[in-house]
Amino acid sequence: MNLELFQPEANVNLLPCDGVVENYGLILNEEDSQKYLSYFLRNLAWKNDEVFLHGQHYITDRKVVWYGDENYQYHYSGMAKQAHIWNPALFRLKAHIEKLTGHTFNSCLANLYENGTQAVGWHSDDEPNLGKQAVIASLSFGATRKFCFKHKFKAEKVDLLLQSGQLIVMKGSTQKYWKHMLSKSTRIIEPRVNLTFRYFYENFE
């Protein structure tokens, strides 16, 4: 349930410099957001994420699954991820977001955080296969969670609460100059599903 007193307002750019994060606010109503959340929890091919960091192999509590136009293979955090062909509901949302934003996407990395103890640390989505100025549309469902940005070279930081049905789009130089993370909160016991629509260049040189 969305317990926020105020709906997030649309904002052309949440960042003060060196990048663009557009906030589209709530693009789905509460009823539709809840239906999508329930559907995705039951029907996506969730699997615990695996990462290879500092010579060690880790299996995370957070679950992920990747969908796309083709069976792409995507490498991040030292591991290879294999894409599934589009789930129909994901594909429908992709078309809706493409119409809203004017950008085209050919894949979606979905993330499942089962409660507030599951999060993701500071990182940039700057893999070569996403291009030099990646456009990433992030749509949230379920529990409201704190999402943070910090500049890589300046003392700039931006925090926001992402609500169920809310869309933000990271674009321009954002991944080059900024890192982002999802904060932990032991008070949150509800799940959150986050869909990140991307354009993946399969044969990027």
Backbone as CSV, one residue per row, in Angstrom:
resi,resn,N_x,N_y,N_z,CA_x,CA_y,CA_z,C_x,C_y,C_z
1,MET,0.848,-1.197,0.000,0.000,0.000,0.000,0.885,1.249,0.000
2,ASN,0.460,2.241,-0.750,1.211,3.497,-0.813,0.743,4.417,0.306
3,LEU,1.610,4.641,1.286,1.244,5.445,2.451,1.766,6.870,2.374
4,GLU,2.298,7.263,1.200,2.822,8.617,1.074,1.683,9.638,1.099
5,LEU,1.892,10.761,1.783,0.865,11.795,1.866,0.765,12.582,0.563
6,PHE,1.871,12.676,-0.160,1.898,13.485,-1.367,2.428,12.674,-2.535
7,GLN,1.806,12.839,-3.671,2.303,12.193,-4.871,3.549,12.918,-5.362
8,PRO,4.497,12.179,-5.946,5.706,12.836,-6.461,5.361,13.717,-7.657
9,GLU,5.930,14.907,-7.673,5.675,15.825,-8.774,6.665,15.595,-9.903
10,ALA,6.189,15.742,-11.122,7.062,15.613,-12.277,8.128,16.700,-12.235
11,ASN,9.326,16.348,-12.673,10.455,17.268,-12.626,11.329,17.031,-13.840
12,VAL,11.676,18.099,-14.548,12.461,17.979,-15.779,13.844,17.402,-15.492
13,ASN,14.479,17.805,-14.390,15.797,17.285,-14.048,16.024,17.370,-12.546
14,LEU,16.245,16.215,-11.924,16.493,16.161,-10.489,17.935,16.470,-10.125
15,LEU,18.838,16.418,-11.100,20.262,16.621,-10.827,20.651,18.085,-11.004
16,PRO,21.576,18.589,-10.179,21.997,19.985,-10.293,22.999,20.230,-11.416
17,CYS,23.679,19.172,-11.906,24.712,19.345,-12.919,25.112,17.991,-13.499
18,ASP,25.784,18.025,-14.645,26.497,16.863,-15.208,25.627,15.636,-15.436
19,GLY,24.406,15.828,-15.819,23.538,14.687,-16.100,22.079,15.084,-16.049
20,VAL,21.226,14.160,-16.440,19.781,14.410,-16.448,19.059,13.204,-15.855
21,VAL,18.220,13.458,-14.852,17.294,12.455,-14.334,15.904,13.080,-14.352
22,GLU,15.085,12.636,-15.288,13.720,13.149,-15.425,12.785,12.353,-14.521
23,ASN,11.950,13.061,-13.780,10.961,12.427,-12.920,9.583,12.606,-13.554
24,TYR,8.983,11.511,-13.998,7.666,11.569,-14.633,6.530,11.441,-13.619
25,GLY,6.869,11.263,-12.337,5.832,11.079,-11.336,5.148,9.734,-11.488
26,LEU,3.912,9.647,-11.022,3.163,8.393,-11.100,2.548,8.256,-12.487
27,ILE,2.970,7.236,-13.227,2.418,7.009,-14.577,1.347,5.927,-14.560
28,LEU,1.128,5.297,-13.387,0.087,4.292,-13.215,-0.667,4.602,-11.931
29,ASN,-1.963,4.302,-11.910,-2.718,4.528,-10.688,-2.450,3.395,-9.688
30,GLU,-2.927,3.561,-8.469,-2.620,2.611,-7.403,-3.132,1.210,-7.709
31,GLU,-4.339,1.126,-8.276,-4.927,-0.193,-8.579,-4.096,-0.929,-9.631
32,ASP,-3.740,-0.247,-10.713,-2.957,-0.891,-11.773,-1.559,-1.249,-11.279
33,SER,-0.969,-0.381,-10.472,0.359,-0.673,-9.926,0.339,-1.940,-9.081
34,GLN,-0.708,-2.092,-8.271,-0.809,-3.277,-7.422,-1.021,-4.538,-8.257
35,LYS,-1.796,-4.425,-9.328,-2.013,-5.582,-10.206,-0.713,-6.006,-10.874
36,TYR,0.040,-5.026,-11.367,1.328,-5.347,-11.985,2.279,-5.978,-10.965
37,LEU,2.337,-5.416,-9.763,3.222,-5.957,-8.733,2.889,-7.428,-8.465
38,SER,1.630,-7.723,-8.237,1.219,-9.101,-7.945,1.561,-10.031,-9.103
39,TYR,1.323,-9.551,-10.317,1.618,-10.362,-11.504,3.116,-10.638,-11.619
40,PHE,3.943,-9.605,-11.463,5.385,-9.782,-11.621,5.962,-10.672,-10.529
41,LEU,5.473,-10.563,-9.313,5.961,-11.422,-8.238,5.715,-12.888,-8.552
42,ARG,4.607,-13.192,-9.210,4.244,-14.580,-9.509,4.848,-15.103,-10.803
43,ASN,5.022,-14.230,-11.796,5.224,-14.726,-13.151,6.580,-14.448,-13.791
44,LEU,7.418,-13.595,-13.208,8.737,-13.395,-13.798,9.698,-14.489,-13.314
45,ALA,10.702,-14.765,-14.129,11.628,-15.879,-13.858,12.746,-15.437,-12.920
46,TRP,12.375,-15.087,-11.689,13.327,-14.529,-10.736,14.422,-15.524,-10.370
47,LYS,15.641,-14.996,-10.208,16.789,-15.797,-9.795,17.716,-14.917,-8.968
48,ASN,18.276,-15.461,-7.904,19.225,-14.687,-7.105,20.373,-14.196,-7.979
49,ASP,20.697,-12.916,-7.827,21.771,-12.336,-8.628,23.120,-12.899,-8.189
50,GLU,24.046,-12.980,-9.139,25.403,-13.432,-8.859,26.392,-12.362,-9.305
51,VAL,27.370,-12.072,-8.477,28.395,-11.073,-8.818,29.773,-11.632,-8.477
52,PHE,30.765,-11.131,-9.189,32.156,-11.525,-8.954,32.929,-10.262,-8.652
53,LEU,33.288,-10.072,-7.379,33.943,-8.851,-6.937,35.204,-9.177,-6.156
54,HIS,36.297,-8.500,-6.506,37.567,-8.652,-5.791,37.975,-10.120,-5.663
55,GLY,37.752,-10.856,-6.762,38.166,-12.246,-6.799,37.248,-13.210,-6.075
56,GLN,36.101,-12.714,-5.584,35.166,-13.562,-4.848,33.819,-13.643,-5.562
57,HIS,33.209,-14.823,-5.510,31.887,-15.039,-6.096,30.825,-14.906,-5.003
58,TYR,29.812,-14.058,-5.266,28.754,-13.822,-4.288,27.387,-14.101,-4.914
59,ILE,26.493,-14.661,-4.125,25.083,-14.803,-4.515,24.277,-13.877,-3.613
60,THR,23.546,-12.949,-4.207,22.846,-11.924,-3.438,21.452,-12.379,-3.023
61,ASP,20.916,-11.743,-1.968,19.517,-11.975,-1.592,18.582,-11.392,-2.647
62,ARG,18.989,-10.275,-3.222,18.188,-9.636,-4.262,18.077,-10.560,-5.482
63,LYS,16.893,-10.604,-6.055,16.671,-11.436,-7.238,16.519,-10.560,-8.476
64,VAL,16.920,-11.099,-9.609,16.879,-10.354,-10.862,16.413,-11.272,-11.988
65,VAL,16.028,-10.657,-13.091,15.783,-11.376,-14.341,15.852,-10.356,-15.466
66,TRP,16.347,-10.782,-16.601,16.557,-9.896,-17.736,15.723,-10.381,-18.915
67,TYR,14.992,-9.457,-19.529,14.171,-9.758,-20.704,14.588,-8.853,-21.862
68,GLY,14.337,-9.315,-23.104,14.728,-8.493,-24.237,14.164,-8.972,-25.563
69,ASP,14.506,-8.230,-26.613,14.054,-8.569,-27.963,14.627,-9.902,-28.426
70,GLU,15.822,-10.222,-27.955,16.503,-11.458,-28.312,17.161,-12.040,-27.069
71,ASN,17.761,-13.233,-27.227,18.455,-13.868,-26.098,19.843,-13.274,-25.927
72,TYR,19.873,-11.961,-25.626,21.144,-11.274,-25.431,21.919,-11.880,-24.263
73,GLN,23.229,-11.708,-24.317,24.060,-12.030,-23.163,24.719,-10.745,-22.691
74,TYR,24.530,-10.459,-21.411,24.931,-9.183,-20.832,25.919,-9.462,-19.714
75,HIS,27.033,-8.727,-19.676,28.051,-8.923,-18.646,28.075,-7.717,-17.706
76,TYR,27.929,-7.962,-16.407,28.177,-6.927,-15.407,28.574,-7.597,-14.102
77,SER,29.338,-6.881,-13.310,29.858,-7.397,-12.038,30.580,-8.730,-12.224
78,GLY,31.247,-8.883,-13.371,32.060,-10.063,-13.615,31.298,-11.316,-13.980
79,MET,29.979,-11.211,-14.199,29.164,-12.384,-14.514,28.379,-12.152,-15.806
80,ALA,28.055,-13.245,-16.478,27.249,-13.187,-17.700,25.785,-13.441,-17.373
81,LYS,24.899,-12.622,-17.930,23.456,-12.777,-17.741,22.813,-13.088,-19.097
82,GLN,21.893,-14.021,-19.103,21.212,-14.410,-20.338,19.790,-13.858,-20.324
83,ALA,19.399,-13.232,-21.416,18.066,-12.615,-21.483,17.004,-13.636,-21.871
84,HIS,15.809,-13.464,-21.298,14.613,-14.186,-21.729,13.881,-13.333,-22.760
85,ILE,13.111,-13.985,-23.636,12.255,-13.239,-24.556,11.125,-12.592,-23.753
86,TRP,10.677,-11.425,-24.205,9.747,-10.568,-23.459,8.566,-11.303,-22.826
87,ASN,8.309,-11.007,-21.586,7.043,-11.308,-20.939,6.003,-10.323,-21.488
88,PRO,4.769,-10.749,-21.783,3.778,-9.856,-22.404,3.488,-8.585,-21.609
89,ALA,3.381,-8.676,-20.290,3.099,-7.490,-19.480,4.269,-6.519,-19.513
90,LEU,5.498,-7.036,-19.474,6.677,-6.174,-19.578,6.714,-5.461,-20.918
91,PHE,6.377,-6.205,-21.965,6.403,-5.616,-23.307,5.362,-4.508,-23.433
92,ARG,4.214,-4.698,-22.814,3.163,-3.676,-22.832,3.634,-2.414,-22.099
93,LEU,4.282,-2.580,-20.966,4.817,-1.426,-20.243,5.932,-0.741,-21.029
94,LYS,6.770,-1.523,-21.685,7.833,-0.953,-22.514,7.246,-0.015,-23.568
95,ALA,6.203,-0.458,-24.255,5.572,0.373,-25.287,4.996,1.651,-24.682
96,HIS,4.404,1.544,-23.502,3.834,2.709,-22.819,4.926,3.719,-22.468
97,ILE,6.047,3.227,-21.937,7.152,4.106,-21.538,7.826,4.717,-22.761
98,GLU,7.973,3.957,-23.826,8.541,4.506,-25.060,7.703,5.663,-25.589
99,LYS,6.377,5.524,-25.501,5.486,6.590,-25.958,5.616,7.830,-25.067
100,LEU,5.740,7.620,-23.750,5.858,8.740,-22.817,7.175,9.489,-22.972
101,THR,8.254,8.744,-23.165,9.598,9.335,-23.107,10.177,9.690,-24.467
102,GLY,9.686,9.052,-25.529,10.272,9.261,-26.854,11.553,8.487,-27.074
103,HIS,11.882,7.558,-26.174,13.088,6.732,-26.316,12.695,5.286,-26.590
104,THR,13.567,4.562,-27.298,13.337,3.163,-27.635,14.178,2.267,-26.741
105,PHE,13.588,1.162,-26.294,14.281,0.200,-25.437,14.140,-1.204,-26.015
106,ASN,15.190,-2.006,-25.874,15.122,-3.380,-26.374,15.368,-4.424,-25.289
107,SER,15.445,-3.989,-24.032,15.643,-4.944,-22.945,15.184,-4.339,-21.624
108,CYS,15.025,-5.220,-20.637,14.610,-4.780,-19.303,15.266,-5.670,-18.267
109,LEU,16.010,-5.071,-17.362,16.542,-5.778,-16.200,15.601,-5.507,-15.035
110,ALA,14.960,-6.560,-14.547,14.014,-6.442,-13.437,14.694,-6.858,-12.137
111,ASN,14.397,-6.132,-11.065,14.986,-6.386,-9.751,13.881,-6.605,-8.730
112,LEU,14.058,-7.595,-7.867,13.107,-7.871,-6.792,13.807,-7.715,-5.450
113,TYR,13.289,-6.784,-4.640,13.749,-6.586,-3.261,12.596,-7.044,-2.366
114,GLU,12.759,-8.170,-1.688,11.647,-8.771,-0.963,11.271,-8.013,0.307
115,ASN,12.187,-7.200,0.818,11.910,-6.341,1.966,13.002,-5.285,2.037
116,GLY,12.943,-4.443,3.077,13.867,-3.324,3.164,15.298,-3.688,3.496
117,THR,15.550,-4.935,3.917,16.932,-5.339,4.186,17.695,-5.616,2.893
118,GLN,16.985,-5.772,1.788,17.623,-6.007,0.496,17.757,-4.683,-0.244
119,ALA,18.949,-4.413,-0.729,19.227,-3.118,-1.356,20.329,-3.317,-2.390
120,VAL,20.820,-2.215,-2.932,21.961,-2.275,-3.851,22.841,-1.063,-3.566
121,GLY,24.165,-1.287,-3.516,25.104,-0.237,-3.150,25.410,0.720,-4.283
122,TRP,26.306,1.657,-4.014,26.661,2.692,-4.984,27.251,2.070,-6.250
123,HIS,26.741,2.483,-7.398,27.230,1.992,-8.678,26.748,2.913,-9.792
124,SER,27.347,2.750,-10.951,26.881,3.396,-12.179,26.578,2.318,-13.207
125,ASP,25.550,2.533,-13.999,25.233,1.613,-15.094,25.991,2.079,-16.334
126,ASP,27.301,1.844,-16.334,28.161,2.394,-17.377,28.842,1.313,-18.212
127,GLU,28.210,0.135,-18.304,28.767,-0.926,-19.134,28.792,-0.486,-20.596
128,PRO,29.821,-0.856,-21.352,29.938,-0.416,-22.752,28.724,-0.745,-23.612
129,ASN,28.062,-1.883,-23.342,26.923,-2.286,-24.169,25.706,-1.377,-24.015
130,LEU,25.732,-0.464,-23.054,24.627,0.484,-22.886,24.885,1.802,-23.605
131,GLY,26.068,1.963,-24.215,26.384,3.191,-24.945,26.981,4.252,-24.036
132,LYS,27.543,5.289,-24.651,28.235,6.329,-23.896,27.280,7.249,-23.149
133,GLN,26.053,7.418,-23.647,25.055,8.237,-22.953,23.780,7.406,-22.795
134,ALA,23.879,6.435,-21.914,22.788,5.478,-21.734,21.506,6.163,-21.285
135,VAL,20.392,5.688,-21.816,19.060,6.109,-21.364,18.436,4.923,-20.646
136,ILE,18.152,5.086,-19.359,17.594,4.012,-18.547,16.319,4.511,-17.887
137,ALA,15.209,3.854,-18.219,13.907,4.195,-17.637,13.628,3.243,-16.487
138,SER,13.421,3.786,-15.295,13.261,2.988,-14.079,11.843,3.157,-13.533
139,LEU,11.091,2.057,-13.507,9.700,2.074,-13.052,9.580,1.212,-11.794
140,SER,8.996,1.779,-10.737,8.924,1.111,-9.435,7.521,0.592,-9.146
141,PHE,7.477,-0.540,-8.417,6.218,-1.111,-7.928,6.411,-1.575,-6.489
142,GLY,5.363,-1.428,-5.684,5.419,-1.945,-4.325,5.876,-0.910,-3.322
143,ALA,6.715,-1.338,-2.369,7.125,-0.496,-1.244,7.844,0.764,-1.710
144,THR,7.532,1.889,-1.077,8.267,3.134,-1.314,9.667,2.995,-0.732
145,ARG,10.693,3.287,-1.543,12.076,3.135,-1.098,12.884,4.393,-1.404
146,LYS,13.902,4.642,-0.574,14.784,5.789,-0.767,15.847,5.461,-1.803
147,PHE,15.947,6.326,-2.817,16.895,6.171,-3.919,17.801,7.383,-3.919
148,CYS,19.113,7.157,-4.016,20.076,8.241,-3.832,21.034,8.343,-5.010
149,PHE,21.433,9.581,-5.297,22.479,9.861,-6.275,23.610,10.605,-5.583
150,LYS,24.856,10.316,-5.957,25.977,11.141,-5.510,26.957,11.326,-6.672
151,HIS,27.474,12.548,-6.773,28.420,12.885,-7.842,29.759,12.203,-7.573
152,LYS,30.417,11.765,-8.645,31.690,11.054,-8.494,32.846,11.974,-8.121
153,PHE,32.750,13.264,-8.453,33.888,14.161,-8.276,33.561,15.410,-7.460
154,LYS,32.287,15.657,-7.188,31.864,16.833,-6.444,31.054,16.410,-5.225
155,ALA,30.863,17.319,-4.301,30.100,17.036,-3.082,28.610,17.273,-3.301
156,GLU,28.090,16.708,-4.365,26.668,16.852,-4.694,25.957,15.531,-4.427
157,LYS,24.768,15.619,-3.840,23.983,14.427,-3.551,22.498,14.746,-3.694
158,VAL,21.743,13.801,-4.218,20.299,13.970,-4.395,19.610,12.706,-3.879
159,ASP,18.632,12.870,-2.986,17.852,11.754,-2.449,16.395,11.925,-2.849
160,LEU,15.727,10.819,-3.138,14.288,10.884,-3.403,13.629,9.592,-2.971
161,LEU,12.331,9.645,-2.739,11.542,8.467,-2.419,10.811,8.027,-3.677
162,LEU,11.035,6.776,-4.072,10.371,6.241,-5.259,9.138,5.461,-4.844
163,GLN,7.988,5.889,-5.364,6.715,5.281,-5.009,6.260,4.288,-6.077
164,SER,5.272,3.496,-5.736,4.736,2.504,-6.648,4.047,3.192,-7.829
165,GLY,4.473,2.841,-9.034,3.938,3.463,-10.243,4.728,4.660,-10.720
166,GLN,5.834,4.988,-10.054,6.632,6.168,-10.398,7.730,5.812,-11.396
167,LEU,7.904,6.701,-12.375,8.911,6.517,-13.422,9.947,7.629,-13.364
168,ILE,11.235,7.242,-13.350,12.310,8.204,-13.569,13.137,7.717,-14.756
169,VAL,13.782,8.663,-15.454,14.621,8.319,-16.600,15.990,8.961,-16.423
170,MET,17.016,8.121,-16.366,18.400,8.601,-16.292,18.962,8.666,-17.705
171,LYS,19.573,9.795,-18.061,20.052,9.954,-19.426,21.225,10.939,-19.471
172,GLY,21.696,11.230,-20.695,22.813,12.158,-20.854,24.079,11.603,-20.220
173,SER,24.778,12.441,-19.456,26.046,12.061,-18.831,25.877,11.512,-17.410
174,THR,24.667,11.137,-17.044,24.396,10.717,-15.665,25.301,9.571,-15.227
175,GLN,25.424,8.525,-16.041,26.202,7.358,-15.624,27.701,7.667,-15.562
176,LYS,28.147,8.666,-16.326,29.561,9.046,-16.319,29.939,9.792,-15.049
177,TYR,29.041,10.657,-14.574,29.386,11.547,-13.470,28.714,11.212,-12.140
178,TRP,27.717,10.331,-12.159,26.963,10.056,-10.939,26.901,8.563,-10.645
179,LYS,26.847,8.242,-9.356,26.514,6.905,-8.897,25.127,6.947,-8.251
180,HIS,24.481,5.796,-8.168,23.176,5.733,-7.507,23.092,4.465,-6.663
181,MET,22.168,4.462,-5.719,21.998,3.313,-4.834,20.580,3.286,-4.265
182,LEU,20.170,2.107,-3.787,18.902,1.938,-3.087,19.215,1.651,-1.629
183,SER,18.691,2.496,-0.719,19.015,2.393,0.701,18.277,1.239,1.376
184,LYS,18.894,0.725,2.439,18.247,-0.279,3.279,17.342,0.390,4.304
185,SER,16.316,-0.342,4.736,15.459,0.125,5.827,14.809,-1.094,6.469
186,THR,15.147,-1.367,7.721,14.593,-2.534,8.406,13.110,-2.370,8.713
187,ARG,12.595,-1.153,8.579,11.173,-0.910,8.847,10.284,-1.372,7.707
188,ILE,10.864,-1.580,6.530,10.074,-1.939,5.356,10.004,-3.453,5.233
189,ILE,8.796,-4.000,5.255,8.621,-5.452,5.168,7.937,-5.871,3.862
190,GLU,7.492,-4.896,3.057,6.817,-5.211,1.806,7.841,-5.315,0.671
191,PRO,7.514,-6.063,-0.394,8.431,-6.198,-1.524,8.398,-4.983,-2.448
192,ARG,9.463,-4.816,-3.199,9.539,-3.811,-4.257,10.067,-4.472,-5.521
193,VAL,9.413,-4.211,-6.639,9.892,-4.625,-7.951,10.275,-3.377,-8.727
194,ASN,11.463,-3.381,-9.292,11.957,-2.261,-10.087,12.293,-2.761,-11.491
195,LEU,11.721,-2.119,-12.490,11.972,-2.464,-13.892,12.861,-1.392,-14.501
196,THR,14.000,-1.783,-15.055,14.902,-0.821,-15.688,14.995,-1.141,-17.172
197,PHE,14.317,-0.325,-17.962,14.301,-0.504,-19.411,15.526,0.184,-20.012
198,ARG,16.224,-0.541,-20.907,17.485,-0.067,-21.462,17.544,-0.369,-22.957
199,TYR,18.460,0.317,-23.660,18.797,-0.105,-25.024,20.153,-0.779,-24.962
200,PHE,20.179,-2.041,-25.342,21.391,-2.864,-25.256,21.987,-3.037,-26.647
201,TYR,23.257,-2.636,-26.785,23.971,-2.797,-28.059,24.706,-4.133,-28.016
202,GLU,24.191,-5.112,-28.767,24.709,-6.474,-28.669,26.152,-6.589,-29.173
203,ASN,26.479,-5.888,-30.261,27.822,-5.977,-30.856,28.564,-4.680,-30.687
204,PHE,28.541,-4.149,-29.463,29.194,-2.869,-29.197,30.704,-2.996,-29.322
205,GLU,31.311,-2.043,-30.044,32.775,-2.029,-30.193,33.345,-0.850,-29.414
